[in-house]
Every structure is written in structure tokens, then in C-alpha cells.
Amino acid sequence: MSAAISASNPLQPCEQSGPPTLRVGGLTPLTTTDYPGQLAAVLFCQGCPWACGYCHNPHLIPARSDNGRDWEHITGFLQRRRGLLDAVVFSGGEPLYQRGLDTAVTMVRDMGFRVGLHTGGSYPDHLQRLLPQLDWVGLDIKAPFDRYPQVTGVPGSGERARRSLEHLLASDCDYEIRTTVHPLIFSPSGLRDLARQLASLGVRHYVLQAFRDTGCMNSAYQQVSATSLLDSGLRDELQGLFEDFTIRGLAD
Ligand code: SF4
């Protein structure tokens, strides 16, 4: 693990009030990769309480932006895609940062779409409340829980992620747990230890994904490749721990 990465964004509480609609910082109109097996649109929600060094959407970390998409524009777009898309994925930033997410999820469900959520797990209570409305969740587990602050820059973040994982595994919601692989965060043995920990907690669907330097503002992360971390022996070992195990974007 690298030395601590300082946070430029202090932990902010989930908002108690605010506009009745969601602040969306970006939109992908069609993707086949952000919700496995589904044709989906992705809404990138504004705001995140963490400051991960490898974040490739740092423009979404501030709570507000001058470049946001109007919610009426979003709903108009989705109305025109009814019957053409299977699902809508709320991504970020951290979608659970905004209370307006709940209303947005309800509106999207009422349009007939399945609902997916990408989350870092920073708001376990909000996740638990919303889980009955979700069809699929992609939860990032960034590191062993006691080492989270070195990734997120925020004390206590590992406990929040652990509680989010527990809520998700206790639900009936489809999911994948995914970890971004970077040598500033993991050694091969560290990756093995995390995978074993997750398997012991009951994770059955696990994805390792390559760090993407597109958008990343941290030069320390940009300069290091992760491809050497996973040799074939470690891949085989991890494969045996999970019902589904996938590696995305890491060269052999
Ligand atoms: S939790 Fe996600 S959006 Fe937030 S800083 Fe980390 S990588 Fe970026």
C-alpha cells in the first residue's frame, strides 16, 4: 500500500435537504458494459465524499457543478428511450450522496426501466433503504477495510464500505463486487488476502478491473502499470474462490 493519499475533499454528510431532483453531471446514452447483460443508459451523479487517488471522474466529486444536466432533460431523454433501453444505471461520483436519488429511482422505475446502481459504499444506511428499489448493484471494494483511508483519504471509510457490503449481501438484489487493481494499492499477496476476505464474507460475484488513467488527475497513479500484478497462478487461485470471477481490462 502506498503512503496515505491526502484528501482534498472532506467527508461531507449525505444532504438532508436540497432540490427535489437529482444533480446529474453527465449522461452516457447507451452502454452494454455498465449493467451486465442489459442495454442501459448511465446517469453520472454529482458529488462524492471521498477523494480516491485513482478517480477517473474527479469533476464529479464536488457537490455542485456548472456543467450539470437538467433533470427535465434527463427525463425527456429517458421517455424517448422507453422500449429501446432495458435499464438505467445511476453512477457517479457517489449517487447515494444525494437524497434526490430516491425520487429519481422511483421515476425511472415508473417508466419501466430496470435500475442499476454503482456505489463506493459510502452511505450504508441510504443503500439499505434503497435496495428494495434496485435490480442490480455494482459495489466497489477498494482495499481491505482497515486500509481504506489510504485510498479514499477519509477516516472511517472502510467501516462504511464494510456495512454497505453486508447490507447488499443480505438483500435479494443482484450484484457484482469489484476492485480496481493498482500497484500503489495492492501487492499480489494483498490482492489474494482481500479476495479471500471477500469470499469468506459471502461474496459470490467478483470482478477485478484495471485502473483507467483517462480522467485521473493524480500523476503517481498514471505512471504505474498494474498488468504485472496478476500472474496465471493467482488468477487460477482467485477463480476458485468465487462462483463468478471476471477480470476486466488487465492484459495477460
Ligand atoms: S468513490 Fe468513486 S467517485 Fe468518489 S472519489 Fe472514489 S473513485 Fe471517485
py3Dmol code that shows the C-alpha trace and the ligand (Angstrom):
import py3Dmol

protein = """\
ATOM      1  CA  MET A   1       0.000   0.000   0.000  1.00  0.00           C
ATOM      2  CA  SER A   2       1.202   3.460  -0.769  1.00  0.00           C
ATOM      3  CA  ALA A   3       1.676   6.193   1.737  1.00  0.00           C
ATOM      4  CA  ALA A   4      -1.517   7.962   2.684  1.00  0.00           C
ATOM      5  CA  ILE A   5      -3.082   9.956  -0.098  1.00  0.00           C
ATOM      6  CA  SER A   6      -4.389  13.194   1.295  1.00  0.00           C
ATOM      7  CA  ALA A   7      -7.995  14.160   0.666  1.00  0.00           C
ATOM      8  CA  SER A   8      -8.804  17.454  -0.949  1.00  0.00           C
ATOM      9  CA  ASN A   9     -12.469  16.837  -0.318  1.00  0.00           C
ATOM     10  CA  PRO A  10     -13.502  16.451   3.338  1.00  0.00           C
ATOM     11  CA  LEU A  11     -16.169  13.941   4.298  1.00  0.00           C
ATOM     12  CA  GLN A  12     -19.499  15.554   3.763  1.00  0.00           C
ATOM     13  CA  PRO A  13     -22.739  14.218   5.185  1.00  0.00           C
ATOM     14  CA  CYS A  14     -25.448  12.988   2.884  1.00  0.00           C
ATOM     15  CA  GLU A  15     -27.606  16.013   2.288  1.00  0.00           C
ATOM     16  CA  GLN A  16     -30.658  16.372   4.472  1.00  0.00           C
ATOM     17  CA  SER A  17     -32.428  18.697   2.089  1.00  0.00           C
ATOM     18  CA  GLY A  18     -31.975  20.088  -1.375  1.00  0.00           C
ATOM     19  CA  PRO A  19     -33.565  20.245  -4.762  1.00  0.00           C
ATOM     20  CA  PRO A  20     -36.287  17.661  -5.402  1.00  0.00           C
ATOM     21  CA  THR A  21     -34.461  16.286  -8.407  1.00  0.00           C
ATOM     22  CA  LEU A  22     -31.081  14.749  -8.973  1.00  0.00           C
ATOM     23  CA  ARG A  23     -27.969  16.734  -9.921  1.00  0.00           C
ATOM     24  CA  VAL A  24     -26.540  14.845 -12.882  1.00  0.00           C
ATOM     25  CA  GLY A  25     -23.076  15.741 -14.162  1.00  0.00           C
ATOM     26  CA  GLY A  26     -23.074  13.550 -17.240  1.00  0.00           C
ATOM     27  CA  LEU A  27     -25.009  11.039 -19.332  1.00  0.00           C
ATOM     28  CA  THR A  28     -23.994   8.026 -21.400  1.00  0.00           C
ATOM     29  CA  PRO A  29     -26.973   7.306 -23.673  1.00  0.00           C
ATOM     30  CA  LEU A  30     -26.148   3.654 -24.397  1.00  0.00           C
ATOM     31  CA  THR A  31     -23.801   1.117 -22.843  1.00  0.00           C
ATOM     32  CA  THR A  32     -23.641  -2.666 -22.738  1.00  0.00           C
ATOM     33  CA  THR A  33     -20.953  -2.822 -20.058  1.00  0.00           C
ATOM     34  CA  ASP A  34     -22.182  -0.812 -17.077  1.00  0.00           C
ATOM     35  CA  TYR A  35     -25.030  -3.204 -16.204  1.00  0.00           C
ATOM     36  CA  PRO A  36     -24.066  -6.718 -17.315  1.00  0.00           C
ATOM     37  CA  GLY A  37     -26.463  -8.201 -19.823  1.00  0.00           C
ATOM     38  CA  GLN A  38     -28.539  -5.032 -20.181  1.00  0.00           C
ATOM     39  CA  LEU A  39     -28.760  -2.206 -22.698  1.00  0.00           C
ATOM     40  CA  ALA A  40     -28.510   0.760 -20.388  1.00  0.00           C
ATOM     41  CA  ALA A  41     -28.108   4.496 -20.105  1.00  0.00           C
ATOM     42  CA  VAL A  42     -25.818   5.794 -17.368  1.00  0.00           C
ATOM     43  CA  LEU A  43     -26.503   8.901 -15.300  1.00  0.00           C
ATOM     44  CA  PHE A  44     -23.373  10.260 -13.612  1.00  0.00           C
ATOM     45  CA  CYS A  45     -24.479  11.841 -10.362  1.00  0.00           C
ATOM     46  CA  GLN A  46     -22.711  14.872  -8.966  1.00  0.00           C
ATOM     47  CA  GLY A  47     -20.945  14.711  -5.594  1.00  0.00           C
ATOM     48  CA  CYS A  48     -18.793  12.253  -3.660  1.00  0.00           C
ATOM     49  CA  PRO A  49     -17.490  12.399  -0.071  1.00  0.00           C
ATOM     50  CA  TRP A  50     -14.273  10.549  -0.874  1.00  0.00           C
ATOM     51  CA  ALA A  51     -11.140  11.513  -2.818  1.00  0.00           C
ATOM     52  CA  CYS A  52      -9.605   8.353  -4.259  1.00  0.00           C
ATOM     53  CA  GLY A  53      -6.259   8.948  -5.926  1.00  0.00           C
ATOM     54  CA  TYR A  54      -7.236   6.882  -8.960  1.00  0.00           C
ATOM     55  CA  CYS A  55     -10.634   8.547  -9.505  1.00  0.00           C
ATOM     56  CA  HIS A  56     -11.261   8.978 -13.216  1.00  0.00           C
ATOM     57  CA  ASN A  57     -14.270  11.253 -12.665  1.00  0.00           C
ATOM     58  CA  PRO A  58     -12.805  13.914 -10.330  1.00  0.00           C
ATOM     59  CA  HIS A  59     -15.058  16.560 -11.866  1.00  0.00           C
ATOM     60  CA  LEU A  60     -17.965  14.711 -10.244  1.00  0.00           C
ATOM     61  CA  ILE A  61     -16.547  14.917  -6.701  1.00  0.00           C
ATOM     62  CA  PRO A  62     -17.769  18.485  -5.885  1.00  0.00           C
ATOM     63  CA  ALA A  63     -21.359  18.602  -4.697  1.00  0.00           C
ATOM     64  CA  ARG A  64     -22.323  21.025  -7.433  1.00  0.00           C
ATOM     65  CA  SER A  65     -21.185  21.834 -10.935  1.00  0.00           C
ATOM     66  CA  ASP A  66     -21.966  24.452 -13.539  1.00  0.00           C
ATOM     67  CA  ASN A  67     -21.959  21.743 -16.211  1.00  0.00           C
ATOM     68  CA  GLY A  68     -24.811  19.621 -14.881  1.00  0.00           C
ATOM     69  CA  ARG A  69     -27.669  18.204 -16.921  1.00  0.00           C
ATOM     70  CA  ASP A  70     -31.129  19.482 -16.214  1.00  0.00           C
ATOM     71  CA  TRP A  71     -33.335  16.736 -14.736  1.00  0.00           C
ATOM     72  CA  GLU A  72     -36.142  17.560 -17.162  1.00  0.00           C
ATOM     73  CA  HIS A  73     -33.664  17.000 -19.992  1.00  0.00           C
ATOM     74  CA  ILE A  74     -32.794  13.606 -18.470  1.00  0.00           C
ATOM     75  CA  THR A  75     -36.397  12.508 -18.062  1.00  0.00           C
ATOM     76  CA  GLY A  76     -37.219  13.697 -21.581  1.00  0.00           C
ATOM     77  CA  PHE A  77     -34.355  11.621 -22.937  1.00  0.00           C
ATOM     78  CA  LEU A  78     -35.452   8.548 -20.979  1.00  0.00           C
ATOM     79  CA  GLN A  79     -39.063   8.907 -22.119  1.00  0.00           C
ATOM     80  CA  ARG A  80     -37.838   8.736 -25.715  1.00  0.00           C
ATOM     81  CA  ARG A  81     -35.816   5.588 -24.931  1.00  0.00           C
ATOM     82  CA  ARG A  82     -38.695   3.585 -23.462  1.00  0.00           C
ATOM     83  CA  GLY A  83     -38.805   0.251 -25.232  1.00  0.00           C
ATOM     84  CA  LEU A  84     -35.258   0.752 -26.560  1.00  0.00           C
ATOM     85  CA  LEU A  85     -33.269   0.516 -23.337  1.00  0.00           C
ATOM     86  CA  ASP A  86     -33.550  -2.154 -20.660  1.00  0.00           C
ATOM     87  CA  ALA A  87     -32.128  -0.223 -17.755  1.00  0.00           C
ATOM     88  CA  VAL A  88     -30.822   2.988 -16.268  1.00  0.00           C
ATOM     89  CA  VAL A  89     -27.674   2.962 -14.150  1.00  0.00           C
ATOM     90  CA  PHE A  90     -27.043   5.631 -11.541  1.00  0.00           C
ATOM     91  CA  SER A  91     -23.310   6.115 -11.313  1.00  0.00           C
ATOM     92  CA  GLY A  92     -21.042   8.879 -10.152  1.00  0.00           C
ATOM     93  CA  GLY A  93     -19.496  10.437  -8.225  1.00  0.00           C
ATOM     94  CA  GLU A  94     -21.457   8.735  -5.486  1.00  0.00           C
ATOM     95  CA  PRO A  95     -25.176   8.518  -6.317  1.00  0.00           C
ATOM     96  CA  LEU A  96     -26.125   7.849  -2.687  1.00  0.00           C
ATOM     97  CA  TYR A  97     -24.703  11.246  -1.730  1.00  0.00           C
ATOM     98  CA  GLN A  98     -27.949  12.838  -2.910  1.00  0.00           C
ATOM     99  CA  ARG A  99     -31.293  12.341  -1.212  1.00  0.00           C
ATOM    100  CA  GLY A 100     -32.864  13.156  -4.571  1.00  0.00           C
ATOM    101  CA  LEU A 101     -31.705   9.762  -5.788  1.00  0.00           C
ATOM    102  CA  ASP A 102     -34.696   8.019  -4.219  1.00  0.00           C
ATOM    103  CA  THR A 103     -37.214  10.084  -6.160  1.00  0.00           C
ATOM    104  CA  ALA A 104     -35.193   9.686  -9.345  1.00  0.00           C
ATOM    105  CA  VAL A 105     -35.093   5.903  -8.916  1.00  0.00           C
ATOM    106  CA  THR A 106     -38.851   5.812  -8.426  1.00  0.00           C
ATOM    107  CA  MET A 107     -39.405   7.906 -11.559  1.00  0.00           C
ATOM    108  CA  VAL A 108     -37.124   5.672 -13.616  1.00  0.00           C
ATOM    109  CA  ARG A 109     -38.823   2.511 -12.348  1.00  0.00           C
ATOM    110  CA  ASP A 110     -42.215   4.007 -13.179  1.00  0.00           C
ATOM    111  CA  MET A 111     -41.002   4.496 -16.762  1.00  0.00           C
ATOM    112  CA  GLY A 112     -40.467   0.746 -16.957  1.00  0.00           C
ATOM    113  CA  PHE A 113     -36.679   0.582 -16.740  1.00  0.00           C
ATOM    114  CA  ARG A 114     -34.645  -1.705 -14.555  1.00  0.00           C
ATOM    115  CA  VAL A 115     -32.456   0.234 -12.155  1.00  0.00           C
ATOM    116  CA  GLY A 116     -28.762  -0.304 -11.562  1.00  0.00           C
ATOM    117  CA  LEU A 117     -26.523   1.494  -9.078  1.00  0.00           C
ATOM    118  CA  HIS A 118     -22.774   1.995  -8.981  1.00  0.00           C
ATOM    119  CA  THR A 119     -21.618   2.860  -5.478  1.00  0.00           C
ATOM    120  CA  GLY A 120     -18.480   3.042  -3.414  1.00  0.00           C
ATOM    121  CA  GLY A 121     -20.487   2.166  -0.319  1.00  0.00           C
ATOM    122  CA  SER A 122     -20.016   5.467   1.486  1.00  0.00           C
ATOM    123  CA  TYR A 123     -23.638   5.649   2.665  1.00  0.00           C
ATOM    124  CA  PRO A 124     -24.618   2.213   4.003  1.00  0.00           C
ATOM    125  CA  ASP A 125     -27.883   3.336   5.608  1.00  0.00           C
ATOM    126  CA  HIS A 126     -29.068   5.037   2.430  1.00  0.00           C
ATOM    127  CA  LEU A 127     -28.098   1.950   0.430  1.00  0.00           C
ATOM    128  CA  GLN A 128     -30.033  -0.313   2.775  1.00  0.00           C
ATOM    129  CA  ARG A 129     -33.173   1.817   2.418  1.00  0.00           C
ATOM    130  CA  LEU A 130     -32.914   1.943  -1.355  1.00  0.00           C
ATOM    131  CA  LEU A 131     -32.023  -1.707  -2.014  1.00  0.00           C
ATOM    132  CA  PRO A 132     -35.647  -2.896  -2.415  1.00  0.00           C
ATOM    133  CA  GLN A 133     -35.963  -0.459  -5.361  1.00  0.00           C
ATOM    134  CA  LEU A 134     -32.801  -1.654  -7.108  1.00  0.00           C
ATOM    135  CA  ASP A 135     -32.363  -4.506  -9.580  1.00  0.00           C
ATOM    136  CA  TRP A 136     -28.573  -4.616  -9.623  1.00  0.00           C
ATOM    137  CA  VAL A 137     -25.710  -3.012  -7.706  1.00  0.00           C
ATOM    138  CA  GLY A 138     -22.038  -2.724  -8.606  1.00  0.00           C
ATOM    139  CA  LEU A 139     -20.233  -2.118  -5.303  1.00  0.00           C
ATOM    140  CA  ASP A 140     -16.588  -1.074  -5.312  1.00  0.00           C
ATOM    141  CA  ILE A 141     -14.477  -2.622  -2.598  1.00  0.00           C
ATOM    142  CA  LYS A 142     -11.314  -0.611  -2.834  1.00  0.00           C
ATOM    143  CA  ALA A 143      -8.983  -2.290  -0.330  1.00  0.00           C
ATOM    144  CA  PRO A 144      -9.016  -4.280   2.901  1.00  0.00           C
ATOM    145  CA  PHE A 145     -11.381  -2.314   5.124  1.00  0.00           C
ATOM    146  CA  ASP A 146      -8.715  -1.231   7.615  1.00  0.00           C
ATOM    147  CA  ARG A 147      -6.676   0.320   4.789  1.00  0.00           C
ATOM    148  CA  TYR A 148      -9.448   2.322   3.150  1.00  0.00           C
ATOM    149  CA  PRO A 149      -8.261   5.760   4.305  1.00  0.00           C
ATOM    150  CA  GLN A 150      -5.083   5.250   2.297  1.00  0.00           C
ATOM    151  CA  VAL A 151      -7.229   5.036  -0.842  1.00  0.00           C
ATOM    152  CA  THR A 152     -10.127   7.377  -0.068  1.00  0.00           C
ATOM    153  CA  GLY A 153      -8.302   9.873   2.143  1.00  0.00           C
ATOM    154  CA  VAL A 154     -11.192   9.675   4.619  1.00  0.00           C
ATOM    155  CA  PRO A 155     -11.042   8.137   8.133  1.00  0.00           C
ATOM    156  CA  GLY A 156     -13.783   5.586   8.791  1.00  0.00           C
ATOM    157  CA  SER A 157     -14.467   4.948   5.118  1.00  0.00           C
ATOM    158  CA  GLY A 158     -13.626   1.248   5.410  1.00  0.00           C
ATOM    159  CA  GLU A 159     -16.294   0.677   8.053  1.00  0.00           C
ATOM    160  CA  ARG A 160     -18.869   2.328   5.795  1.00  0.00           C
ATOM    161  CA  ALA A 161     -17.870   0.134   2.880  1.00  0.00           C
ATOM    162  CA  ARG A 162     -17.980  -2.987   5.044  1.00  0.00           C
ATOM    163  CA  ARG A 163     -21.502  -2.161   6.257  1.00  0.00           C
ATOM    164  CA  SER A 164     -22.623  -1.492   2.677  1.00  0.00           C
ATOM    165  CA  LEU A 165     -21.282  -4.867   1.612  1.00  0.00           C
ATOM    166  CA  GLU A 166     -23.135  -6.572   4.440  1.00  0.00           C
ATOM    167  CA  HIS A 167     -26.411  -4.870   3.500  1.00  0.00           C
ATOM    168  CA  LEU A 168     -26.009  -5.815  -0.148  1.00  0.00           C
ATOM    169  CA  LEU A 169     -25.180  -9.456   0.574  1.00  0.00           C
ATOM    170  CA  ALA A 170     -28.143  -9.694   2.949  1.00  0.00           C
ATOM    171  CA  SER A 171     -30.522  -8.487   0.223  1.00  0.00           C
ATOM    172  CA  ASP A 172     -32.001 -10.286  -2.770  1.00  0.00           C
ATOM    173  CA  CYS A 173     -30.521  -7.740  -5.180  1.00  0.00           C
ATOM    174  CA  ASP A 174     -28.254  -8.933  -7.990  1.00  0.00           C
ATOM    175  CA  TYR A 175     -24.777  -7.522  -7.678  1.00  0.00           C
ATOM    176  CA  GLU A 176     -21.144  -7.552  -8.525  1.00  0.00           C
ATOM    177  CA  ILE A 177     -18.349  -6.618  -6.152  1.00  0.00           C
ATOM    178  CA  ARG A 178     -15.428  -5.082  -7.959  1.00  0.00           C
ATOM    179  CA  THR A 179     -11.954  -3.935  -7.069  1.00  0.00           C
ATOM    180  CA  THR A 180      -9.735  -1.604  -9.057  1.00  0.00           C
ATOM    181  CA  VAL A 181      -6.273  -3.091  -9.319  1.00  0.00           C
ATOM    182  CA  HIS A 182      -3.321  -0.761  -8.981  1.00  0.00           C
ATOM    183  CA  PRO A 183       0.165  -1.479  -7.601  1.00  0.00           C
ATOM    184  CA  LEU A 184       0.049   1.647  -5.421  1.00  0.00           C
ATOM    185  CA  ILE A 185      -2.761  -0.081  -3.545  1.00  0.00           C
ATOM    186  CA  PHE A 186      -2.082  -3.807  -3.899  1.00  0.00           C
ATOM    187  CA  SER A 187       0.728  -6.283  -3.981  1.00  0.00           C
ATOM    188  CA  PRO A 188      -0.181  -9.749  -5.322  1.00  0.00           C
ATOM    189  CA  SER A 189      -0.414 -11.069  -1.759  1.00  0.00           C
ATOM    190  CA  GLY A 190      -2.595  -8.112  -0.767  1.00  0.00           C
ATOM    191  CA  LEU A 191      -4.928  -8.863  -3.632  1.00  0.00           C
ATOM    192  CA  ARG A 192      -5.082 -12.506  -2.573  1.00  0.00           C
ATOM    193  CA  ASP A 193      -5.834 -11.533   1.035  1.00  0.00           C
ATOM    194  CA  LEU A 194      -8.666  -9.202   0.012  1.00  0.00           C
ATOM    195  CA  ALA A 195     -10.212 -11.817  -2.284  1.00  0.00           C
ATOM    196  CA  ARG A 196     -10.101 -14.405   0.498  1.00  0.00           C
ATOM    197  CA  GLN A 197     -11.655 -11.941   2.919  1.00  0.00           C
ATOM    198  CA  LEU A 198     -14.477 -11.172   0.494  1.00  0.00           C
ATOM    199  CA  ALA A 199     -15.100 -14.844  -0.235  1.00  0.00           C
ATOM    200  CA  SER A 200     -15.275 -15.559   3.491  1.00  0.00           C
ATOM    201  CA  LEU A 201     -17.877 -12.798   3.872  1.00  0.00           C
ATOM    202  CA  GLY A 202     -20.072 -14.499   1.259  1.00  0.00           C
ATOM    203  CA  VAL A 203     -19.217 -12.657  -1.953  1.00  0.00           C
ATOM    204  CA  ARG A 204     -20.017 -14.884  -4.944  1.00  0.00           C
ATOM    205  CA  HIS A 205     -19.658 -12.453  -7.869  1.00  0.00           C
ATOM    206  CA  TYR A 206     -16.301 -10.694  -8.003  1.00  0.00           C
ATOM    207  CA  VAL A 207     -14.610  -8.553 -10.640  1.00  0.00           C
ATOM    208  CA  LEU A 208     -11.080  -7.222 -10.805  1.00  0.00           C
ATOM    209  CA  GLN A 209     -10.897  -4.201 -13.057  1.00  0.00           C
ATOM    210  CA  ALA A 210      -7.931  -2.335 -14.436  1.00  0.00           C
ATOM    211  CA  PHE A 211      -7.212   1.197 -13.357  1.00  0.00           C
ATOM    212  CA  ARG A 212      -8.103   3.626 -16.180  1.00  0.00           C
ATOM    213  CA  ASP A 213      -5.870   6.647 -16.455  1.00  0.00           C
ATOM    214  CA  THR A 214      -8.406   8.591 -18.541  1.00  0.00           C
ATOM    215  CA  GLY A 215      -9.540  11.495 -16.398  1.00  0.00           C
ATOM    216  CA  CYS A 216      -7.256  10.642 -13.482  1.00  0.00           C
ATOM    217  CA  MET A 217      -5.591  13.786 -12.135  1.00  0.00           C
ATOM    218  CA  ASN A 218      -3.035  12.037  -9.914  1.00  0.00           C
ATOM    219  CA  SER A 219       0.272  11.608 -11.735  1.00  0.00           C
ATOM    220  CA  ALA A 220       1.526   8.988  -9.251  1.00  0.00           C
ATOM    221  CA  TYR A 221      -1.255   6.648 -10.351  1.00  0.00           C
ATOM    222  CA  GLN A 222      -0.879   7.426 -14.033  1.00  0.00           C
ATOM    223  CA  GLN A 223       2.757   6.352 -14.163  1.00  0.00           C
ATOM    224  CA  VAL A 224       2.398   2.795 -12.881  1.00  0.00           C
ATOM    225  CA  SER A 225       1.012  -0.211 -14.754  1.00  0.00           C
ATOM    226  CA  ALA A 226      -0.970  -2.923 -12.992  1.00  0.00           C
ATOM    227  CA  THR A 227      -0.521  -5.663 -15.558  1.00  0.00           C
ATOM    228  CA  SER A 228       2.251  -7.453 -13.641  1.00  0.00           C
ATOM    229  CA  LEU A 229       0.144  -7.985 -10.529  1.00  0.00           C
ATOM    230  CA  LEU A 230      -1.877 -10.964 -11.730  1.00  0.00           C
ATOM    231  CA  ASP A 231       0.087 -13.979 -12.874  1.00  0.00           C
ATOM    232  CA  SER A 232      -1.736 -17.095 -14.050  1.00  0.00           C
ATOM    233  CA  GLY A 233      -1.313 -18.827 -10.695  1.00  0.00           C
ATOM    234  CA  LEU A 234      -3.010 -16.009  -8.815  1.00  0.00           C
ATOM    235  CA  ARG A 235      -5.762 -15.803 -11.427  1.00  0.00           C
ATOM    236  CA  ASP A 236      -6.497 -19.504 -11.020  1.00  0.00           C
ATOM    237  CA  GLU A 237      -6.466 -19.213  -7.260  1.00  0.00           C
ATOM    238  CA  LEU A 238      -8.921 -16.318  -7.258  1.00  0.00           C
ATOM    239  CA  GLN A 239     -11.123 -18.056  -9.819  1.00  0.00           C
ATOM    240  CA  GLY A 240     -11.589 -20.885  -7.349  1.00  0.00           C
ATOM    241  CA  LEU A 241     -12.862 -18.582  -4.601  1.00  0.00           C
ATOM    242  CA  PHE A 242     -15.963 -17.273  -6.371  1.00  0.00           C
ATOM    243  CA  GLU A 243     -18.995 -18.522  -8.275  1.00  0.00           C
ATOM    244  CA  ASP A 244     -18.281 -15.843 -10.917  1.00  0.00           C
ATOM    245  CA  PHE A 245     -14.872 -14.244 -11.250  1.00  0.00           C
ATOM    246  CA  THR A 246     -14.076 -11.770 -14.021  1.00  0.00           C
ATOM    247  CA  ILE A 247     -11.015  -9.755 -14.942  1.00  0.00           C
ATOM    248  CA  ARG A 248     -11.678  -6.589 -16.940  1.00  0.00           C
ATOM    249  CA  GLY A 249      -9.088  -4.638 -18.847  1.00  0.00           C
ATOM    250  CA  LEU A 250      -5.971  -6.326 -17.497  1.00  0.00           C
ATOM    251  CA  ALA A 251      -3.668  -7.747 -20.151  1.00  0.00           C
ATOM    252  CA  ASP A 252      -2.411 -11.329 -19.832  1.00  0.00           C
TER     253      ASP A 252
END
"""
ligand_1 = """\
8
SF4
S -15.581 6.880 -4.533
Fe -15.570 6.815 -6.801
S -16.263 8.879 -7.444
Fe -15.664 9.018 -5.288
S -13.539 9.712 -5.341
Fe -13.513 7.460 -5.190
S -13.379 6.749 -7.322
Fe -14.025 8.926 -7.385
"""
view = py3Dmol.view(width=600, height=400)
view.addModel(protein, "pdb")
view.setStyle({"model": 0}, {"cartoon": {"style": "trace"}})
view.addModel(ligand_1, "xyz")
view.setStyle({"model": 1}, {"stick": {}})
view.zoomTo()
view.show()
